[in-house]
Each structure stands twice: as C-alpha cells, then as structure tokens.
Amino acid sequence: MPAHLSARLCSLALSLFLIAFALPAFAGPFEDAVAKFANDDFSDTEEAIGAVASSGNALAFPIISALQDGRLMADPDSKKVYVTGADGKSIDAATGQPVASVPDSASAVRLNNRLRRSVDAALGSLTLQSPDLSTRLQAAQSVFKSHEEAALEAVEAALAKEGNRSVKTALGEARAAILLFKSDATEVEKLEAVATLKARGDQEALALLTGMGDQPASVSKAAASAIGSIQNSLAVWSMVQNAWYGLSLGSVLLLAAIGLAITFGVMGVINMAHGEMVMIGAYTTFVVQEVIRTRYPGLFDYSLLIAVPLAFLVAGAIGVLIERSIIRFLYGRPLETLLATWGLSLVLQQAVRTMFGPTNREVGNPSWMSGAFELGQITITYNRLWILCFTLAVFAILLAMLRYTALGLEMRAVTQNRRMAASMGIATSRVDALTFGLGSGIAGIAGVALSQIDNVSPNLGQSYIIDSFMVVVFGGVGNLWGTLVGAFTLGIANKFLEPVAGAVLGKIAILVLIILFIQKRPRGLFALKGRAVEA
C-alpha cells in the first residue's frame, strides 16, 4: 500500500473516531443545561432553569413553559429531555428536532415551590423584551412577584430599552423587589427600592417590605416608615372600596325597589309578589339567551339588550293581569292585599319550578360585561358598573315619564289626592292598572340586571323583597328621589357595617336603625305633600 494512501486512511479513521466519541464531549452549554433536567435533583433543575433562561436559545421559552405546565419529560436512562405539546407531538428539548414518541421510562420533571418561583422569574425574563406591550407588562409583574436574583440582569436590560411608561414603572418595581432581597445590594440601592415600593403602595408591596428580614438600620427605618404609610393608604382605599361595594349594592336595591315605590306610593298596595316580578324578568333573560345560543349564537353579546324590553313587557303584562284579577277587589284593605300577594308569590314560584325546574339556571355575561379593571387600589367589575349605569338610566327615564307624559301627570295626581283626581275626570282604575303594570315591568328589567350577578332560581325575588320595602319606607313612600337616596344610603351603610359586625348582624343593625328612624320620621326621608297624604 502506498505511503500516502495509508496516511489518508489513518486520517479518515481518526476523523470518524472524533465524530463518534469526541464530539459529544464538546456539547454546548445549552445542551448540558438541558441534560440536567434528567437528573431528578431539585438543585440541578434550578441550575438548568437559570442556564436555559440566560442562554438566548430559541428553545428556552418552550422548555421553561413546558416545565411550568408539567409537559417537560425527562428519561433517566438516556438522559434525554423532551417537550410535549398540547397536540400530543413531542420534540427533543436539546435540539428541537421532532421525535416519534417519548420513551415509557420518561416522566415529568418535578418542581417544588422554590422552583416554581424560579420558573416564574425565568419566564418573566424571557418575555421582558417581547414586542407585545401586554406581554412585557405581564412579564414585569411576574418578575416582581418572584423577585428572583437571576432575573436582575434581564430586568435592567429591558428597563434601559423600555419606552412605555406603565411597563417602565412595572420594570422599576420588579428591579426594586429583587434588590430588596439581594444580599450584596448596596444600602443606597435598598433605600431606593424601599422608596419605589412605598410609591407602589399596594398589598404586594406591603408584603415584600414586611418580609425583608434583617437589614441595615437606615433601611429598616425607611421600611418601617413605608409600611406605616402604605397601611394608612390601604385603609383609605379600603373605605373607598367599601363605598363602591355600597353603591353597587344600592343600585341593585334601587332597581328592585323602584317599581315597588310606584305601586306602593300610588296604590297603597303591599305587594309581596313584587320579588316574583324580578324573578320573571330573570327567567325571561334565560329564555332569550337559550334561544340565541341554539339559533343565533352570533347575537349573544346583544342578548341583554333584547331581553330588557321583553322582560318589561312580560312582567308588565302579568302585573296588569294581577291587578285586574286580584288587586282591584282589595283596595282599602292592606292586610288582605298582603296575604293575597304573598299567596300569589308562592303560586308564581311553584309555576316557575314546574316550567324550569328547581335548580339554578345559567345566564351568561356578554363580553362587554365580563372582567374588571383597577382604579387606584380598588377593583371595579364591569357587570356592577354597567348595572349602576343602567339603574341610573332607568331612574332618569322614569322621572322624565312621570314629569312629561300624560300618564305621569295622572299618576302624580292620584298619588296626591285620589278623590280629587277622580272628580277631575281621571280614570283612577285605569291609572291603577297601568301603574301596577309599570311597577311590575320595572321589576322585570331589574331581573335582567340581577341575572348577571345572582343565581337565577325560583327564590331569586325573595332575596330582595324585604330590602326593597325597607328602601321604600326609609326613603319616603311614593317618592322616587327618596327611594334613590334610601337605596344608596342603606347599601353603603350595609357594606361598612359588614366588616365590623358580620353580614347577618349588619342587616339586623340596619333594620333596628330604620325602625328608630321611622319612629322619628314616620313618612321617611322625603315625605310626599298633598291633601290626601296629610289627612
């Protein structure tokens, strides 16, 4: 064999040896880090998370996401790691190449609470420079909650490039949270971190400041001052939150009571079936949504707008029927009307149970009534906000109807002096029927609103009938402005008493206060003026 040919064969053999045996020994740091996931050791897993997150490899985010979701599989025999997708397909975590199947010996990489925080921090750092604004904001918030030191470099890099004010603020808060617990952070850095968290001023900032541990004297003093300031601020915001809850409850009470104020004020009828008109409105909403779901699903976001006039018509028609068939024979006998309408309420409840069953019915929230937003340190849900706006709109329309329409003029005349109104040619029986129908119709649209925040069941109306009567009596019988003030006053008072006395004792206290108030002002906050009333 020629010498040069022999030399070439030796070189080829040496190359094959290097490819087969030497190259795996020179696997890159990313591949080495991924392989540590297969060691089934929490310390190795933590090192792997940090190395993969800081590698800059395109596979880093899918690997950490899979680890968080329990989709990162490791084979202890072959030391291979796999990412399984939601579609059932899998890839090799180190190379990104698809694999036919994951070995049976592979199992999900285990996590503990510390590792979960590390995963959150890693995911946050991986998405801090995402082109999507909301993704960057969520990433910054995730890093703030985990405050892992490993994310500090990524946070500072993202902070230097960020142009959006809200994201930049969130990144600054995330950096402060990390520096607060960083053992080698300077005293100046820690003081700046305390000031940043004090400016944030929420429960999460308070929790971080109270969990700092041993710190230099100046930092501890600044933290104590910040804790006191945040606690005072949160106390004020808690009062604001309770006031919002009170307004929300007051809007619900106003919706439920406004129809009762009309019938009680004009007709003097103690209508114990008023709550069932609310229930009928809620079930009308349920029927409308069922029809839309099965036949016209694209109209679901408009279901409440369709249900409002239908609920008014259905409940109003039933109200007119009740007045013509029962109530008109019992005028002047309040005890009999109370008993008759109470019995009627039981009949209506049983009728609904027979038609729809005794269980709760699902009424969905349209997209524009779903979710919530933050205002300062309080949370406002869209459904409650829309109900408040809807209630005030109904109130304004009703006031305009009473003031500017012929029916409104006749209703006010009958309210002030029924006999004089009759002598002037007003058909009081017709006014009574229309008034009862109007009050019932308003109760029906109250049911549409209540279906968004309460269970739709045959007992829905019973939850509001007593509170409705309290609102009407407290505000002044027949006075809509009194009903408005009474509803919001009782709603706010109830929400401020609940944290102190509890839900049940709070309601009892409200009832006692109303009884004492009525002893002093029997006609309520705003008494109607008129000869018949004052007689």
C-alpha positions in Angstrom: 0.0 0.0 0.0 1.4 3.4 -0.9 2.5 5.6 2.0 0.3 8.5 1.1 -2.8 6.2 0.8 -2.0 4.7 4.2 -1.7 8.2 5.7 -5.1 9.2 4.3 -6.8 6.1 5.7 -5.3 6.8 9.1 -6.6 10.5 8.9 -10.1 9.2 8.0 -10.1 6.7 10.8 -9.1 9.4 13.2 -11.9 11.8 12.0 -14.5 9.1 12.4 -13.2 8.4 15.9 -13.5 12.1 16.8 -17.0 12.3 15.3 -18.2 9.2 17.2 -16.6 9.8 20.6 -15.0 13.1 21.0 -17.8 15.5 19.8 -20.4 14.5 22.4 -17.9 15.5 25.0 -17.9 19.0 23.5 -21.7 19.5 23.6 -22.6 23.2 24.1 -23.6 24.7 27.4 -27.3 24.8 26.4 -27.3 21.1 25.7 -25.5 20.5 29.0 -28.0 22.6 30.9 -31.0 20.8 29.3 -29.5 17.4 30.3 -29.5 18.4 33.9 -33.3 18.3 33.9 -33.0 14.5 33.6 -31.0 14.2 36.9 -34.2 14.4 39.0 -32.5 16.7 41.5 -34.0 20.0 42.6 -30.6 21.7 42.7 -29.7 20.6 39.2 -33.1 21.6 38.0 -32.7 25.1 39.4 -29.3 25.4 37.7 -30.8 24.2 34.5 -33.6 26.8 34.6 -31.1 29.6 35.1 -28.8 28.4 32.4 -31.5 27.7 29.8 -33.2 31.1 30.5 -30.0 33.0 30.1 -28.8 31.0 27.0 -30.6 33.1 24.4 -31.6 29.9 22.6 -34.9 30.0 20.8 -35.9 26.8 22.6 -35.6 28.4 26.0 -39.1 29.7 26.2 -40.8 26.5 25.1 -38.7 24.5 27.5 -39.5 26.7 30.6 -43.2 27.0 29.6 -43.4 23.2 29.3 -41.7 22.8 32.7 -44.3 25.2 34.3 -47.2 23.2 32.7 -45.8 19.8 33.5 -45.0 19.0 29.9 -41.2 18.7 30.2 -40.4 15.0 30.2 -37.0 13.5 31.2 -35.7 10.0 30.6 -33.3 9.0 33.4 -31.9 6.1 31.3 -30.9 8.0 28.2 -30.7 11.4 29.9 -32.8 12.8 27.1 -35.3 15.6 27.7 -38.5 16.1 25.7 -41.1 18.9 25.3 -44.6 17.6 24.7 -47.1 19.8 23.1 -50.8 20.2 23.7 -51.4 18.4 20.4 -49.5 15.3 21.6 -46.4 15.9 19.4 -43.0 16.0 21.1 -39.6 17.4 20.3 -36.1 16.8 21.7 -35.5 19.7 24.1 -31.8 20.0 23.3 -32.1 20.0 19.5 -35.7 21.0 18.7 -36.0 18.0 16.4 -39.4 16.2 16.4 -39.4 12.7 18.0 -41.8 9.9 17.1 -42.7 9.2 20.7 -41.5 9.8 24.3 -40.0 6.7 25.9 -42.2 5.0 28.5 -39.4 5.5 31.1 -39.7 9.3 30.8 -41.6 11.2 33.4 -42.4 14.9 34.0 -39.7 17.0 35.6 -40.6 17.6 39.3 -41.0 21.1 40.8 -41.2 22.4 44.3 -42.4 25.9 45.5 -38.9 27.4 45.2 -38.5 26.0 41.7 -41.9 27.4 40.7 -40.8 30.8 41.7 -37.6 30.3 39.6 -39.8 29.3 36.7 -41.9 32.4 37.0 -38.9 34.6 37.1 -37.3 32.8 34.1 -40.5 33.2 32.0 -40.7 36.8 33.0 -37.1 37.5 32.0 -37.6 35.7 28.7 -40.6 37.9 27.8 -39.4 41.2 29.2 -38.4 42.4 25.7 -41.3 41.0 23.8 -42.7 43.2 21.0 -46.1 42.9 22.6 -46.9 45.5 25.2 -49.2 43.4 27.4 -46.7 40.5 27.3 -43.9 42.8 28.6 -46.2 44.2 31.3 -47.2 40.7 32.5 -43.6 39.6 32.4 -42.5 42.5 34.6 -45.3 41.7 37.1 -44.3 38.1 37.1 -40.7 39.0 38.0 -42.0 41.4 40.7 -43.9 38.6 42.4 -41.0 36.1 42.2 -38.2 38.7 42.8 -35.5 36.1 41.8 -32.0 37.5 41.6 -31.3 35.6 38.3 -33.8 38.0 36.5 -32.0 41.2 37.6 -29.7 41.4 34.6 -32.7 40.9 32.2 -34.8 43.4 34.0 -32.1 46.1 33.9 -31.5 45.4 30.2 -35.3 45.7 29.5 -35.6 48.8 31.6 -32.9 50.6 29.6 -34.7 49.9 26.4 -38.3 50.4 27.5 -40.3 53.4 26.2 -43.8 52.7 27.5 -44.4 54.5 30.9 -46.6 51.8 32.5 -44.2 49.0 31.6 -41.2 51.0 32.7 -42.8 51.6 36.1 -43.5 47.9 36.4 -39.9 47.1 35.5 -38.7 49.6 38.0 -40.8 47.9 40.7 -39.6 44.5 39.7 -36.0 45.7 40.0 -36.7 47.2 43.4 -38.3 43.9 44.6 -35.1 42.0 43.5 -32.7 44.5 45.1 -34.7 44.5 48.3 -33.8 40.8 48.9 -30.4 40.8 47.1 -27.7 40.0 49.8 -25.0 42.1 48.1 -27.1 45.1 47.2 -25.8 48.4 48.5 -27.6 50.4 51.2 -28.4 53.1 48.7 -29.9 50.5 46.3 -32.0 49.1 49.1 -33.2 52.6 50.2 -34.2 53.4 46.6 -36.0 50.0 46.4 -38.0 50.8 49.6 -39.0 54.2 48.1 -40.1 52.5 44.9 -42.3 50.0 46.8 -43.7 52.8 49.0 -44.8 54.6 45.9 -46.4 51.4 44.6 -48.4 51.2 47.9 -50.4 48.0 47.5 -50.7 44.8 49.4 -47.9 43.1 47.5 -45.5 45.9 48.2 -46.5 45.8 51.9 -45.9 42.0 52.0 -42.4 42.5 50.5 -41.5 45.2 52.9 -42.7 43.3 56.0 -40.8 40.2 54.8 -37.4 41.8 54.4 -35.7 40.3 57.4 -32.5 41.8 58.9 -31.4 45.0 57.2 -29.1 48.0 58.0 -30.6 50.4 60.5 -31.3 53.1 57.9 -33.0 50.6 55.6 -35.1 49.2 58.4 -36.2 52.7 59.5 -37.2 53.6 55.9 -39.0 50.3 55.6 -41.0 50.9 58.8 -41.9 54.4 57.6 -43.0 52.9 54.2 -45.0 50.2 55.9 -46.9 52.7 58.1 -47.6 54.9 55.1 -48.8 52.0 52.9 -51.1 50.8 55.7 -52.7 54.2 56.1 -53.2 54.5 52.4 -54.7 51.0 52.2 -57.1 51.8 55.0 -58.3 54.8 53.0 -58.6 52.7 49.8 -60.5 50.0 51.8 -63.0 52.6 52.7 -63.3 53.7 49.1 -63.7 50.0 48.1 -66.5 49.6 50.6 -68.1 52.7 49.3 -68.0 51.3 45.8 -69.5 48.0 47.1 -72.2 50.1 48.8 -73.0 51.9 45.6 -73.1 48.6 43.8 -75.5 47.1 46.4 -77.5 50.4 46.4 -78.0 50.2 42.6 -79.3 46.6 43.0 -81.7 47.7 45.8 -82.8 50.7 43.8 -83.6 48.6 40.8 -85.6 46.1 42.9 -87.4 48.8 44.9 -88.2 51.5 42.3 -91.2 49.6 40.9 -92.4 48.9 44.4 -92.1 52.6 45.2 -94.5 53.3 42.4 -97.2 50.7 43.2 -96.9 51.3 47.0 -97.0 55.1 46.6 -99.8 55.4 44.1 -102.0 52.5 45.1 -101.1 51.8 48.7 -100.8 48.1 47.9 -98.4 46.0 49.9 -97.3 43.8 47.0 -95.5 40.7 48.4 -95.3 39.3 44.9 -93.1 42.1 43.7 -90.0 39.9 44.0 -91.6 37.4 41.7 -91.8 40.0 39.0 -88.0 40.4 39.4 -87.7 36.6 39.1 -89.9 36.6 35.9 -87.6 39.2 34.3 -84.5 37.0 35.1 -86.1 33.9 33.6 -87.1 35.9 30.5 -83.4 36.7 30.2 -82.6 33.0 30.5 -85.1 32.1 27.8 -83.8 34.8 25.4 -80.2 33.5 25.9 -81.2 29.9 25.3 -82.9 30.8 22.0 -79.9 32.9 21.0 -77.4 30.1 22.0 -79.2 27.5 19.9 -80.3 29.5 16.9 -78.4 32.8 16.7 -75.1 32.4 18.6 -73.6 35.5 16.9 -76.1 37.7 18.7 -75.1 36.6 22.3 -73.5 39.9 23.1 -76.8 41.6 22.3 -78.9 39.2 24.4 -79.4 41.6 27.4 -80.4 44.4 25.1 -83.0 42.1 23.6 -84.1 40.8 27.0 -84.7 44.2 28.6 -87.8 45.2 26.5 -89.1 41.6 26.5 -88.8 41.4 30.3 -90.6 44.7 30.7 -93.4 43.6 28.5 -93.8 40.1 30.1 -93.6 41.3 33.7 -95.7 44.3 33.0 -98.5 42.2 31.3 -98.5 39.8 34.2 -98.7 42.8 36.6 -101.7 44.3 34.8 -103.4 40.8 34.8 -102.8 40.5 38.6 -104.2 44.0 39.2 -107.3 43.4 37.1 -108.0 39.9 38.6 -107.0 40.2 42.2 -105.8 43.6 43.5 -108.7 45.8 42.3 -111.1 43.9 44.6 -108.9 44.6 47.7 -108.2 48.3 47.6 -108.5 49.8 51.1 -107.8 46.5 52.8 -103.9 46.4 53.2 -103.9 43.2 55.2 -105.9 41.3 52.6 -103.6 42.6 49.8 -100.6 41.5 51.8 -102.0 38.0 52.3 -103.2 37.7 48.7 -100.0 38.8 47.1 -98.0 36.6 49.4 -100.1 33.6 48.4 -99.7 34.7 44.7 -95.9 34.8 45.2 -95.9 31.1 46.3 -98.1 30.3 43.2 -95.7 32.0 40.8 -92.6 30.4 42.4 -94.2 26.9 42.0 -95.2 27.7 38.4 -91.6 28.6 37.6 -90.4 25.4 39.4 -92.8 23.4 37.2 -91.7 25.0 34.0 -87.9 25.4 34.5 -87.1 23.1 37.4 -85.9 24.0 41.0 -82.2 24.3 40.2 -80.3 27.4 39.2 -80.3 28.4 35.6 -77.2 29.7 33.8 -77.4 33.2 32.4 -74.1 34.2 30.8 -72.3 37.6 30.8 -71.8 39.3 27.4 -68.2 40.1 26.7 -68.8 43.8 27.5 -69.9 42.9 31.0 -67.1 40.5 31.7 -63.9 41.2 33.6 -62.7 44.0 35.8 -60.3 46.9 35.9 -58.2 48.5 38.6 -58.8 52.1 39.7 -56.1 53.1 42.2 -56.1 50.3 44.8 -59.7 49.2 44.2 -61.2 46.7 41.8 -64.3 47.5 39.7 -66.1 44.8 37.8 -67.7 45.7 34.6 -71.0 44.0 35.3 -71.5 46.0 38.5 -70.5 49.2 36.8 -72.9 48.6 33.9 -75.7 47.8 36.4 -75.1 51.1 38.2 -75.3 53.0 34.9 -78.4 51.0 33.8 -80.1 51.7 37.1 -79.5 55.5 36.9 -80.7 55.4 33.3 -83.9 53.7 34.3 -84.4 56.1 37.1 -83.9 59.1 34.8 -86.3 57.7 32.2 -88.9 57.0 34.9 -88.6 60.6 36.3 -89.0 62.0 32.8 -92.0 59.8 32.2 -93.7 61.0 35.4 -93.0 64.6 34.7 -93.6 65.0 30.9 -96.2 62.4 30.0 -100.0 62.4 30.5 -99.8 59.1 32.4 -97.2 60.5 34.7 -99.3 63.5 35.4 -102.3 61.3 36.2 -100.2 59.1 38.4 -98.9 62.1 40.4 -102.5 63.4 40.7 -103.8 60.1 42.0 -100.8 59.8 44.4 -101.5 63.2 45.9 -105.3 63.0 46.1 -107.2 60.1 44.6 -110.7 61.5 45.2 -109.9 64.9 43.7 -108.2 63.2 40.7 -111.4 61.1 40.2 -113.6 64.2 40.4 -111.5 65.8 37.7 -112.3 63.0 35.3 -109.2 60.9 35.7 -110.0 57.2 35.3 -108.3 56.0 38.5 -108.9 52.3 37.9 -107.1 52.6 34.5 -104.3 54.5 36.2 -104.1 51.8 38.9 -103.8 49.0 36.3 -101.1 50.9 34.3 -99.2 51.9 37.4 -99.2 48.3 38.6 -98.1 47.1 35.2 -95.3 49.8 35.1 -94.0 48.9 38.5 -94.0 45.2 37.6 -92.3 45.9 34.3 -89.5 47.8 36.0 -89.2 44.9 38.4 -88.8 42.7 35.3 -85.9 44.7 33.9 -84.4 44.6 37.4 -84.4 40.9 37.0 -82.4 41.2 33.7 -79.7 43.1 35.6 -79.8 40.8 38.7 -79.4 37.7 36.4 -75.8 38.9 35.8 -74.8 38.9 39.5 -77.1 36.5 41.2 -78.4 32.9 40.8 -81.4 32.7 38.6 -83.7 30.4 40.6 -87.4 30.4 41.7 -86.3 32.1 45.0 -84.5 35.0 43.4 -87.1 37.6 44.3 -87.3 36.6 47.9 -83.8 37.8 48.5 -84.8 41.4 47.7 -88.4 41.9 48.8 -87.7 42.8 52.4 -84.8 45.1 51.5 -87.0 46.7 48.8 -89.7 47.6 51.4 -87.0 48.9 53.8 -85.7 51.2 51.0 -89.2 52.5 50.1 -90.2 53.1 53.7 -86.9 54.7 54.6 -86.8 57.0 51.6 -90.5 58.0 51.7 -93.4 56.2 50.3 -94.1 57.1 46.7 -91.1 59.5 46.4 -88.6 58.4 43.7 -85.8 60.7 45.0 -86.3 59.3 48.4 -86.1 55.8 47.0 -82.8 56.7 45.3 -81.3 58.2 48.4 -82.6 55.4 50.6 -81.2 52.7 48.4 -77.7 54.1 48.2 -77.7 55.1 51.9 -78.7 51.6 53.0 -76.3 49.9 50.5 -73.3 51.9 51.7 -74.2 51.6 55.4 -74.6 47.8 55.0 -71.2 47.4 53.4 -69.5 49.5 56.1 -71.2 47.5 58.9 -70.4 44.1 57.4 -66.7 44.0 58.1 -67.4 45.1 61.7 -70.5 43.1 62.7 -70.7 40.5 60.0 -73.3 40.1 57.3 -76.2 38.9 59.5 -75.7 41.3 62.4 -75.1 44.1 59.9 -78.5 43.6 58.4 -80.1 43.4 61.9 -78.4 46.6 62.8 -79.7 48.3 59.7 -83.2 47.1 60.4 -83.0 48.5 64.0 -81.7 51.8 62.8 -84.6 52.1 60.3 -87.1 51.3 63.0 -85.7 54.0 65.2 -85.6 56.4 62.3 -89.2 55.7 61.4 -90.2 56.5 65.0 -88.9 60.0 64.5 -89.9 60.4 60.8 -92.9 58.2 60.1 -93.1 59.4 56.4 -89.4 58.7 55.7 -86.7 60.9 54.4 -88.8 62.7 51.7 -92.5 62.7 52.6 -95.0 63.5 49.8 -97.1 66.6 50.0 -100.8 66.6 49.3 -104.2 66.9 51.0 -104.8 63.1 51.0 -101.4 62.4 52.4 -101.5 65.0 55.1 -105.1 64.0 56.0 
